[in-house]
Amino acid sequence: MLILSLGISLLQNHNAAYRLNNLYLYNLNSVAEIGCLTGAYWVELKSKRNRTILLISLGVYLSVFLYDFSWTKIAGITLGVQRIIMIVYALLYFHYILTKMQVQNILIHAMFWISAGAIVHAAGTLFVFLFVKVTLGDVSSNGSYGLYIQIVRAFTAFFYVVLIISFWLRRREFRMAEHITV
């Protein structure tokens, strides 16, 4: 997800440097994020009920994406639905690990950090996407696009830092599992 988002970000910068439209790339980045998160939670959540919820959520998201996609504007409804689905995924995972009681120390468990970062990221940007016209007005005409995108980028940066931490913890979990099984 990080590499895919980096590639999209580089393409956004390239388009911005040549004064080309890059707003559609925010919408495509949303598809990449939700696809990668669905895959990660699919691996972790083993029950049929949880996997059904993941597939239904992904289907709802893709339906809204196809309806709301635009090449020339940020699809606020789609991004709002993505944030709600991210929160649902994280809460599903928290419920799963609390009912199974298989995680000994939750603070060094990688998926805990991914889920916590997803909740903070989604909650921090959800209302910006849903109520941008009320809070900032028309972001394209009054110059408040800079404020809008800085809020989103701050929460996204936080989420990506948490993802990097979780990768490091995941590597540690694999090493610990190798020592236990040997």
C-alpha positions in Angstrom: 0.0 0.0 0.0 2.8 2.4 0.8 4.6 1.8 -2.5 1.4 2.1 -4.5 0.5 5.3 -2.6 4.0 6.7 -3.2 3.7 6.0 -6.9 0.4 7.8 -7.0 1.8 10.7 -5.0 4.7 11.0 -7.5 2.3 11.1 -10.4 0.3 13.8 -8.6 3.4 15.9 -8.2 4.3 15.3 -11.8 0.9 16.4 -12.9 0.9 19.4 -10.6 4.3 20.5 -11.9 2.9 20.6 -15.4 -0.3 22.2 -14.2 -2.4 19.1 -15.2 -5.4 17.9 -13.3 -4.4 15.5 -10.5 -7.6 15.4 -8.5 -8.7 12.0 -10.0 -5.5 10.5 -8.5 -6.9 11.2 -4.9 -9.9 9.1 -6.0 -7.7 6.3 -7.4 -5.5 6.4 -4.2 -8.7 5.7 -2.3 -9.2 2.5 -4.3 -5.7 1.4 -3.6 -6.0 2.0 0.1 -9.2 0.2 0.6 -8.1 -2.7 -1.6 -4.9 -3.2 0.4 -6.7 -2.8 3.7 -9.3 -5.3 2.7 -6.5 -7.8 1.7 -4.7 -7.3 5.0 -7.9 -7.8 7.1 -8.9 -10.8 4.9 -5.6 -12.5 5.9 -6.2 -11.8 9.6 -9.9 -12.3 10.0 -10.6 -16.0 9.5 -14.3 -16.3 10.3 -16.8 -16.6 7.5 -19.0 -13.8 9.1 -16.1 -11.4 9.2 -15.0 -12.2 5.6 -18.6 -11.8 4.4 -18.6 -8.3 6.0 -15.3 -7.5 4.3 -16.7 -8.5 0.9 -20.0 -6.6 1.4 -18.1 -3.5 2.5 -15.8 -3.7 -0.4 -18.8 -4.1 -2.8 -20.6 -1.1 -1.3 -17.4 0.9 -1.6 -16.8 0.0 -5.2 -20.5 0.7 -6.1 -20.2 4.2 -4.5 -16.8 4.7 -6.2 -18.2 4.0 -9.6 -21.2 6.3 -9.0 -19.2 9.2 -7.5 -15.9 9.0 -9.5 -14.9 12.2 -11.3 -11.8 13.1 -13.2 -12.0 16.8 -12.2 -13.0 16.8 -8.6 -12.3 14.9 -5.4 -15.1 12.4 -4.8 -16.1 13.4 -1.2 -18.9 10.8 -0.9 -16.6 8.0 -1.9 -13.8 9.1 0.4 -16.3 9.4 3.2 -17.6 5.9 2.6 -14.0 4.7 2.5 -13.3 6.2 5.9 -16.4 4.6 7.4 -15.4 1.2 6.0 -11.9 1.7 7.5 -13.4 2.2 10.9 -15.7 -0.8 10.4 -12.6 -3.0 9.5 -10.7 -1.8 12.5 -13.6 -2.4 14.9 -14.1 -5.9 13.4 -10.5 -6.7 14.1 -10.6 -5.3 17.6 -13.7 -7.4 18.3 -11.9 -10.5 16.8 -8.8 -10.2 18.9 -10.7 -9.5 22.0 -13.0 -12.5 21.6 -10.2 -14.9 20.6 -7.8 -13.7 23.3 -4.8 -14.9 21.3 -2.7 -11.8 21.5 -0.5 -11.7 24.6 0.8 -8.1 24.3 -1.4 -6.0 22.1 1.1 -3.1 22.0 3.6 -5.1 20.1 1.0 -6.7 17.7 1.3 -5.2 14.2 -2.4 -5.4 13.2 -3.3 -3.5 16.4 -1.3 -0.5 15.2 -2.7 -0.7 11.7 -6.2 -0.7 13.1 -5.5 2.1 15.5 -3.9 4.1 12.8 -6.8 3.4 10.5 -9.3 4.7 13.1 -7.3 7.9 13.8 -6.8 8.5 10.0 -10.4 7.8 9.1 -12.0 9.7 12.0 -9.7 12.7 11.4 -10.5 13.0 7.7 -14.1 11.7 7.6 -15.8 15.0 8.5 -13.5 17.0 6.3 -14.6 14.9 3.3 -18.3 14.8 4.2 -18.6 18.5 5.2 -16.0 20.2 3.2 -18.5 22.6 1.5 -20.0 23.6 4.9 -16.6 24.0 6.7 -14.5 25.5 4.0 -16.9 26.5 1.3 -16.0 25.8 -2.4 -12.4 24.8 -2.0 -11.6 25.4 -5.7 -12.6 29.1 -5.7 -11.8 30.6 -2.3 -8.3 29.4 -1.9 -9.0 27.1 1.1 -7.9 24.1 -0.9 -4.5 24.4 0.7 -6.0 24.1 4.2 -8.2 21.3 3.1 -5.4 19.2 1.7 -3.0 19.9 4.6 -5.5 18.5 7.1 -5.9 15.4 4.9 -2.1 15.0 4.4 -1.4 15.4 8.1 -3.7 12.5 9.0 -2.5 10.4 6.0 1.1 11.0 7.1 0.3 9.8 10.6 -1.4 6.7 9.2 1.7 5.9 7.0 4.0 6.3 9.9 1.9 3.9 11.9 2.0 1.5 9.0 5.8 1.6 8.9 5.9 0.9 12.7 3.5 -2.0 12.1 5.8 -3.5 9.4 8.6 -3.4 11.8 6.5 -5.1 14.5 5.3 -7.7 12.0 8.9 -8.6 11.2 9.5 -9.0 14.9 6.4 -11.2 15.3 7.7 -13.5 12.5 11.1 -13.7 14.2 9.5 -14.6 17.5 7.3 -17.2 15.9 10.4 -18.8 14.3 12.2 -19.1 17.7 9.1 -20.6 19.3 8.6 -23.3 16.5 12.3 -24.3 16.4 
